Amino acid sequence: MRKMGRAAIGVACAALALSACTPDGEPQPTATVTIESQTTVTTTATPEPSVDPNLVPNPFARPAWLGTEALPVQKNGLAKPGTTPPELTNRQLEPGPSALPDPDSDAWFVTISEVPEDVLARSSWRSECPVKPSELAYVVMPFWGFDNKPHTGEMLINAKWAEKAATVFEYMYEHRFPIEEMHVTTNEEVNGEHFGDQNVTISFECRRTTGGFSTWSAHASGLAIDINPFQNPWQRDGAVFPELASSYTDRTWLRPGMVETQRQIIKEFKNIGWYWGGNWGTLDDWMHFSANNH
């Protein structure tokens, strides 16, 4: 057998890459190759939990206690003024249940008609009132709520003033002055228990003058309009109505729904010949506009 030189041996080792040999031909340990498998992990972000819109707090929701806690009435026909509840110090509530559905659009409209029998039946009118049903008109028109939505309002008013008064409400609607509620009030609402938190914009109500007076109010003839009574309360000799609206006797703290936030409303009423109770000297009646200045 012929011997191989060192160079030949080197070539042989190179050819046999995995052979266990050296230039001296001595065996070497076999190399071990370890291949580690790599696993690709894909991480998916956890989606935000879906929110049921029905569970989102309604910022305009009416407190459950509203209109449920009667106040003891004094000789002047009013309850003692109370501290305004925190949730009403900047009152911006959606309307309560209404007899009329919300409008299909935000376009202005107005209908003026004789008072339907069913409307008169659920109103505060009775035979001793100083006005006949035929002297009243039934007005249906939209208003912007504090919830930034249009709602359908209704009002009984002296028929002689229905059209002119409607033009003022058209102005308020076009300028989105917020109104909480506008519906025909019942005798119980007008002459029943006092809760100190009512806030209905009205005209006709068969009642006496606020403060325990025996004279008929201008409202009893449909010759006056009250706008957002809670944001624009009546105040006289330490008495306040509504009784829980004391926070709003501060007329320097302007909040939505206060007449002074859009003073042009005062001018619009003046243009039709009506007066504002906020200008009276003997008392403050910021809600009140009237045809006879009473």
C-alpha positions as a Markdown table, in Angstrom:
| # | Residue | x | y | z |
|---|---|---|---|---|
| 1 | Met | 0.0 | 0.0 | 0.0 |
| 2 | Arg | 1.4 | 3.3 | -1.0 |
| 3 | Lys | 1.8 | 6.0 | 1.7 |
| 4 | Met | 0.2 | 9.4 | 1.2 |
| 5 | Gly | 2.0 | 12.6 | 1.8 |
| 6 | Arg | 0.9 | 15.3 | 4.2 |
| 7 | Ala | -0.6 | 17.5 | 1.3 |
| 8 | Ala | -2.6 | 14.6 | 0.0 |
| 9 | Ile | -3.8 | 13.9 | 3.4 |
| 10 | Gly | -4.9 | 17.5 | 3.8 |
| 11 | Val | -6.8 | 17.3 | 0.5 |
| 12 | Ala | -8.5 | 14.2 | 1.6 |
| 13 | Cys | -9.6 | 15.8 | 4.9 |
| 14 | Ala | -11.0 | 18.8 | 3.0 |
| 15 | Ala | -12.9 | 16.5 | 0.7 |
| 16 | Leu | -14.3 | 14.6 | 3.6 |
| 17 | Ala | -15.5 | 17.6 | 5.6 |
| 18 | Leu | -17.3 | 15.5 | 8.1 |
| 19 | Ser | -14.5 | 12.9 | 8.4 |
| 20 | Ala | -12.7 | 12.6 | 11.7 |
| 21 | Cys | -9.1 | 13.1 | 10.5 |
| 22 | Thr | -6.2 | 15.4 | 10.8 |
| 23 | Pro | -3.1 | 16.0 | 8.7 |
| 24 | Asp | -1.5 | 13.3 | 10.8 |
| 25 | Gly | -4.4 | 11.0 | 10.0 |
| 26 | Glu | -5.4 | 10.8 | 13.7 |
| 27 | Pro | -9.1 | 10.5 | 14.4 |
| 28 | Gln | -10.9 | 13.5 | 16.0 |
| 29 | Pro | -14.3 | 13.7 | 17.7 |
| 30 | Thr | -17.2 | 14.1 | 15.3 |
| 31 | Ala | -18.6 | 17.6 | 15.4 |
| 32 | Thr | -22.2 | 17.8 | 16.6 |
| 33 | Val | -24.5 | 20.5 | 14.9 |
| 34 | Thr | -27.5 | 21.6 | 17.0 |
| 35 | Ile | -30.3 | 23.4 | 15.2 |
| 36 | Glu | -32.7 | 25.2 | 17.5 |
| 37 | Ser | -36.2 | 25.7 | 16.0 |
| 38 | Gln | -37.6 | 29.2 | 16.4 |
| 39 | Thr | -41.3 | 29.7 | 17.0 |
| 40 | Thr | -42.9 | 33.0 | 15.9 |
| 41 | Val | -45.4 | 34.3 | 18.4 |
| 42 | Thr | -48.0 | 36.8 | 17.1 |
| 43 | Thr | -49.5 | 39.0 | 19.8 |
| 44 | Thr | -52.9 | 40.5 | 19.2 |
| 45 | Ala | -53.9 | 43.6 | 21.2 |
| 46 | Thr | -56.9 | 43.1 | 23.5 |
| 47 | Pro | -59.7 | 45.2 | 22.1 |
| 48 | Glu | -61.4 | 47.8 | 24.3 |
| 49 | Pro | -64.5 | 46.4 | 25.8 |
| 50 | Ser | -67.6 | 47.6 | 23.8 |
| 51 | Val | -69.7 | 50.1 | 25.6 |
| 52 | Asp | -73.5 | 49.8 | 25.6 |
| 53 | Pro | -74.8 | 53.3 | 24.8 |
| 54 | Asn | -77.7 | 52.6 | 27.1 |
| 55 | Leu | -75.3 | 52.3 | 30.0 |
| 56 | Val | -73.6 | 55.7 | 29.4 |
| 57 | Pro | -74.7 | 58.2 | 32.0 |
| 58 | Asn | -77.1 | 60.7 | 30.6 |
| 59 | Pro | -75.8 | 64.2 | 31.6 |
| 60 | Phe | -79.3 | 65.6 | 31.1 |
| 61 | Ala | -81.2 | 63.0 | 33.1 |
| 62 | Arg | -83.8 | 64.2 | 35.5 |
| 63 | Pro | -83.1 | 63.3 | 39.2 |
| 64 | Ala | -85.5 | 60.6 | 40.4 |
| 65 | Trp | -86.6 | 62.7 | 43.4 |
| 66 | Leu | -87.7 | 65.6 | 41.2 |
| 67 | Gly | -91.3 | 66.5 | 41.9 |
| 68 | Thr | -91.7 | 63.9 | 44.7 |
| 69 | Glu | -90.8 | 65.7 | 47.9 |
| 70 | Ala | -93.6 | 68.0 | 49.0 |
| 71 | Leu | -92.7 | 71.1 | 51.0 |
| 72 | Pro | -94.9 | 72.5 | 53.9 |
| 73 | Val | -96.7 | 75.6 | 52.7 |
| 74 | Gln | -96.8 | 78.8 | 54.8 |
| 75 | Lys | -99.5 | 81.5 | 55.1 |
| 76 | Asn | -98.3 | 83.2 | 52.0 |
| 77 | Gly | -99.0 | 80.1 | 50.0 |
| 78 | Leu | -95.4 | 79.3 | 49.5 |
| 79 | Ala | -92.9 | 77.0 | 51.3 |
| 80 | Lys | -89.8 | 78.5 | 52.9 |
| 81 | Pro | -86.9 | 79.0 | 50.5 |
| 82 | Gly | -84.5 | 76.1 | 50.6 |
| 83 | Thr | -80.9 | 75.6 | 49.5 |
| 84 | Thr | -80.7 | 74.7 | 45.9 |
| 85 | Pro | -79.6 | 71.0 | 45.5 |
| 86 | Pro | -76.2 | 70.6 | 43.9 |
| 87 | Glu | -77.5 | 68.9 | 40.8 |
| 88 | Leu | -79.8 | 71.9 | 40.2 |
| 89 | Thr | -77.4 | 74.8 | 40.7 |
| 90 | Asn | -76.6 | 74.7 | 37.0 |
| 91 | Arg | -79.8 | 73.1 | 35.9 |
| 92 | Gln | -79.7 | 71.6 | 32.4 |
| 93 | Leu | -82.3 | 68.8 | 32.3 |
| 94 | Glu | -84.1 | 67.0 | 29.5 |
| 95 | Pro | -87.9 | 67.4 | 29.4 |
| 96 | Gly | -90.1 | 65.1 | 31.3 |
| 97 | Pro | -92.8 | 63.0 | 29.6 |
| 98 | Ser | -94.9 | 64.9 | 27.1 |
| 99 | Ala | -98.3 | 64.5 | 25.5 |
| 100 | Leu | -96.8 | 65.4 | 22.1 |
| 101 | Pro | -94.1 | 63.5 | 20.2 |
| 102 | Asp | -90.8 | 65.2 | 19.3 |
| 103 | Pro | -90.8 | 66.8 | 15.8 |
| 104 | Asp | -89.3 | 65.0 | 12.9 |
| 105 | Ser | -86.9 | 67.8 | 12.0 |
| 106 | Asp | -85.5 | 70.9 | 13.6 |
| 107 | Ala | -87.5 | 73.3 | 11.3 |
| 108 | Trp | -89.7 | 75.9 | 13.0 |
| 109 | Phe | -93.4 | 75.5 | 12.9 |
| 110 | Val | -96.4 | 76.8 | 14.8 |
| 111 | Thr | -100.1 | 76.0 | 14.8 |
| 112 | Ile | -102.7 | 78.2 | 16.5 |
| 113 | Ser | -106.2 | 76.9 | 17.1 |
| 114 | Glu | -109.2 | 76.9 | 19.4 |
| 115 | Val | -108.6 | 74.9 | 22.6 |
| 116 | Pro | -109.5 | 71.2 | 22.0 |
| 117 | Glu | -111.9 | 69.8 | 24.6 |
| 118 | Asp | -109.4 | 67.1 | 25.8 |
| 119 | Val | -106.7 | 69.8 | 26.2 |
| 120 | Leu | -109.0 | 72.0 | 28.2 |
| 121 | Ala | -110.0 | 69.0 | 30.4 |
| 122 | Arg | -106.4 | 68.4 | 31.4 |
| 123 | Ser | -105.6 | 72.1 | 32.0 |
| 124 | Ser | -106.2 | 74.2 | 35.1 |
| 125 | Trp | -109.3 | 75.9 | 33.6 |
| 126 | Arg | -112.5 | 75.8 | 35.7 |
| 127 | Ser | -115.7 | 77.8 | 35.6 |
| 128 | Glu | -114.6 | 80.4 | 38.1 |
| 129 | Cys | -111.6 | 81.4 | 36.0 |
| 130 | Pro | -111.7 | 85.0 | 34.7 |
| 131 | Val | -111.4 | 83.9 | 31.1 |
| 132 | Lys | -113.7 | 81.8 | 28.8 |
| 133 | Pro | -112.3 | 78.9 | 26.9 |
| 134 | Ser | -113.3 | 80.7 | 23.7 |
| 135 | Glu | -110.9 | 83.5 | 24.7 |
| 136 | Leu | -107.9 | 81.2 | 24.8 |
| 137 | Ala | -105.9 | 79.7 | 22.0 |
| 138 | Tyr | -104.0 | 76.5 | 21.8 |
| 139 | Val | -100.5 | 76.9 | 20.4 |
| 140 | Val | -98.2 | 74.1 | 19.4 |
| 141 | Met | -94.6 | 74.9 | 18.5 |
| 142 | Pro | -91.1 | 73.5 | 19.0 |
| 143 | Phe | -88.5 | 74.5 | 21.5 |
| 144 | Trp | -84.8 | 73.6 | 22.0 |
| 145 | Gly | -84.2 | 71.6 | 25.1 |
| 146 | Phe | -81.1 | 71.7 | 27.3 |
| 147 | Asp | -80.3 | 68.3 | 25.8 |
| 148 | Asn | -79.6 | 70.1 | 22.5 |
| 149 | Lys | -82.6 | 68.5 | 20.8 |
| 150 | Pro | -85.9 | 70.0 | 19.4 |
| 151 | His | -89.0 | 69.1 | 21.3 |
| 152 | Thr | -92.7 | 69.8 | 20.7 |
| 153 | Gly | -94.2 | 72.3 | 23.1 |
| 154 | Glu | -97.8 | 73.3 | 23.8 |
| 155 | Met | -99.3 | 76.4 | 25.4 |
| 156 | Leu | -102.7 | 78.0 | 26.3 |
| 157 | Ile | -102.6 | 81.7 | 25.9 |
| 158 | Asn | -105.0 | 84.6 | 25.4 |
| 159 | Ala | -106.1 | 84.3 | 21.8 |
| 160 | Lys | -105.5 | 88.0 | 21.1 |
| 161 | Trp | -101.8 | 87.6 | 21.7 |
| 162 | Ala | -101.2 | 84.1 | 20.4 |
| 163 | Glu | -99.7 | 85.1 | 17.0 |
| 164 | Lys | -97.5 | 87.9 | 18.4 |
| 165 | Ala | -96.2 | 85.8 | 21.3 |
| 166 | Ala | -95.3 | 83.0 | 18.9 |
| 167 | Thr | -92.9 | 85.3 | 17.0 |
| 168 | Val | -90.9 | 85.7 | 20.2 |
| 169 | Phe | -90.7 | 82.0 | 20.7 |
| 170 | Glu | -89.6 | 81.7 | 17.0 |
| 171 | Tyr | -86.8 | 84.1 | 17.9 |
| 172 | Met | -85.8 | 82.0 | 20.9 |
| 173 | Tyr | -85.9 | 78.8 | 18.8 |
| 174 | Glu | -83.8 | 80.3 | 16.0 |
| 175 | His | -81.2 | 81.3 | 18.6 |
| 176 | Arg | -81.4 | 78.0 | 20.5 |
| 177 | Phe | -82.4 | 79.6 | 23.8 |
| 178 | Pro | -82.9 | 76.4 | 25.9 |
| 179 | Ile | -86.2 | 75.6 | 27.5 |
| 180 | Glu | -86.7 | 72.7 | 29.8 |
| 181 | Glu | -90.4 | 72.0 | 29.4 |
| 182 | Met | -93.4 | 73.6 | 27.7 |
| 183 | His | -96.7 | 71.8 | 28.3 |
| 184 | Val | -100.3 | 72.6 | 29.5 |
| 185 | Thr | -100.2 | 72.4 | 33.3 |
| 186 | Thr | -102.9 | 70.6 | 35.2 |
| 187 | Asn | -104.9 | 72.0 | 38.1 |
| 188 | Glu | -102.8 | 69.8 | 40.5 |
| 189 | Glu | -99.6 | 71.2 | 39.1 |
| 190 | Val | -100.8 | 74.7 | 39.4 |
| 191 | Asn | -102.7 | 74.7 | 42.7 |
| 192 | Gly | -101.5 | 71.5 | 44.4 |
| 193 | Glu | -98.5 | 70.6 | 46.5 |
| 194 | His | -95.3 | 72.6 | 46.3 |
| 195 | Phe | -92.1 | 70.8 | 45.5 |
| 196 | Gly | -90.0 | 73.9 | 44.8 |
| 197 | Asp | -88.4 | 72.4 | 41.7 |
| 198 | Gln | -90.9 | 72.9 | 38.9 |
| 199 | Asn | -89.7 | 74.4 | 35.6 |
| 200 | Val | -92.5 | 74.6 | 33.0 |
| 201 | Thr | -92.7 | 77.4 | 30.5 |
| 202 | Ile | -96.4 | 78.4 | 30.4 |
| 203 | Ser | -98.9 | 81.2 | 29.8 |
| 204 | Phe | -102.4 | 80.4 | 31.0 |
| 205 | Glu | -102.7 | 79.0 | 34.5 |
| 206 | Cys | -105.9 | 79.6 | 36.5 |
| 207 | Arg | -104.4 | 80.8 | 39.8 |
| 208 | Arg | -104.1 | 83.8 | 42.1 |
| 209 | Thr | -101.1 | 86.2 | 42.2 |
| 210 | Thr | -98.0 | 84.5 | 43.6 |
| 211 | Gly | -97.3 | 85.3 | 47.3 |
| 212 | Gly | -100.7 | 84.7 | 48.9 |
| 213 | Phe | -102.6 | 87.5 | 47.2 |
| 214 | Ser | -106.3 | 87.2 | 46.5 |
| 215 | Thr | -106.3 | 88.9 | 43.1 |
| 216 | Trp | -106.2 | 86.9 | 39.9 |
| 217 | Ser | -102.8 | 86.5 | 38.3 |
| 218 | Ala | -102.4 | 87.8 | 34.7 |
| 219 | His | -101.8 | 84.1 | 33.9 |
| 220 | Ala | -105.4 | 83.4 | 34.8 |
| 221 | Ser | -106.4 | 85.3 | 31.7 |
| 222 | Gly | -103.5 | 84.1 | 29.5 |
| 223 | Leu | -102.0 | 87.5 | 29.5 |
| 224 | Ala | -98.6 | 86.5 | 30.9 |
| 225 | Ile | -95.8 | 84.0 | 30.1 |
| 226 | Asp | -93.3 | 82.5 | 32.4 |
| 227 | Ile | -90.0 | 81.2 | 30.9 |
| 228 | Asn | -87.9 | 78.6 | 32.7 |
| 229 | Pro | -89.2 | 79.5 | 36.2 |
| 230 | Phe | -86.4 | 77.7 | 38.0 |
| 231 | Gln | -83.6 | 79.6 | 36.1 |
| 232 | Asn | -85.6 | 82.8 | 36.4 |
| 233 | Pro | -87.4 | 82.7 | 39.8 |
| 234 | Trp | -89.8 | 85.1 | 41.5 |
| 235 | Gln | -88.4 | 86.9 | 44.7 |
| 236 | Arg | -90.1 | 89.2 | 47.2 |
| 237 | Asp | -89.7 | 90.0 | 50.9 |
| 238 | Gly | -87.4 | 87.0 | 51.4 |
| 239 | Ala | -89.7 | 84.5 | 49.6 |
| 240 | Val | -88.6 | 82.7 | 46.5 |
| 241 | Phe | -90.6 | 80.7 | 43.9 |
| 242 | Pro | -89.8 | 78.0 | 43.0 |
| 243 | Glu | -88.7 | 77.6 | 46.5 |
| 244 | Leu | -85.5 | 75.6 | 45.7 |
| 245 | Ala | -84.3 | 78.1 | 43.1 |
| 246 | Ser | -82.4 | 80.4 | 45.5 |
| 247 | Ser | -79.1 | 79.8 | 43.6 |
| 248 | Tyr | -80.7 | 81.6 | 40.6 |
| 249 | Thr | -81.4 | 84.8 | 42.6 |
| 250 | Asp | -77.8 | 85.6 | 41.9 |
| 251 | Arg | -78.2 | 87.2 | 38.5 |
| 252 | Thr | -74.5 | 87.9 | 38.1 |
| 253 | Trp | -73.7 | 84.1 | 37.6 |
| 254 | Leu | -75.1 | 83.6 | 34.2 |
| 255 | Arg | -76.1 | 80.1 | 33.3 |
| 256 | Pro | -78.0 | 78.5 | 30.4 |
| 257 | Gly | -81.8 | 79.2 | 30.5 |
| 258 | Met | -81.5 | 82.5 | 32.2 |
| 259 | Val | -83.2 | 85.4 | 30.4 |
| 260 | Glu | -80.2 | 87.6 | 30.8 |
| 261 | Thr | -78.0 | 85.3 | 28.7 |
| 262 | Gln | -79.9 | 86.5 | 25.7 |
| 263 | Arg | -81.2 | 89.9 | 26.6 |
| 264 | Gln | -82.6 | 90.4 | 23.1 |
| 265 | Ile | -85.6 | 88.2 | 24.3 |
| 266 | Ile | -86.6 | 91.1 | 26.6 |
| 267 | Lys | -86.5 | 93.4 | 23.6 |
| 268 | Glu | -88.5 | 91.0 | 21.5 |
| 269 | Phe | -91.3 | 90.9 | 24.1 |
| 270 | Lys | -91.1 | 94.7 | 24.3 |
| 271 | Asn | -91.5 | 94.9 | 20.5 |
| 272 | Ile | -94.9 | 93.2 | 20.9 |
| 273 | Gly | -95.9 | 95.4 | 23.8 |
| 274 | Trp | -95.1 | 93.1 | 26.7 |
| 275 | Tyr | -93.3 | 93.9 | 29.9 |
| 276 | Trp | -90.6 | 92.1 | 31.8 |
| 277 | Gly | -91.0 | 91.4 | 35.5 |
| 278 | Gly | -87.2 | 91.6 | 35.9 |
| 279 | Asn | -87.5 | 95.4 | 35.6 |
| 280 | Trp | -90.0 | 95.8 | 38.5 |
| 281 | Gly | -88.9 | 97.7 | 41.6 |
| 282 | Thr | -91.1 | 96.2 | 44.3 |
| 283 | Leu | -90.2 | 92.6 | 43.5 |
| 284 | Asp | -88.1 | 90.5 | 41.1 |
| 285 | Asp | -90.0 | 88.2 | 38.7 |
| 286 | Trp | -87.3 | 87.2 | 36.2 |
| 287 | Met | -89.5 | 84.5 | 34.6 |
| 288 | His | -92.4 | 86.8 | 33.9 |
| 289 | Phe | -93.5 | 88.7 | 30.8 |
| 290 | Ser | -97.0 | 90.2 | 30.6 |
| 291 | Ala | -99.3 | 92.2 | 28.4 |
| 292 | Asn | -100.7 | 94.4 | 31.2 |
| 293 | Asn | -97.4 | 94.9 | 33.2 |
| 294 | His | -98.8 | 92.8 | 36.1 |
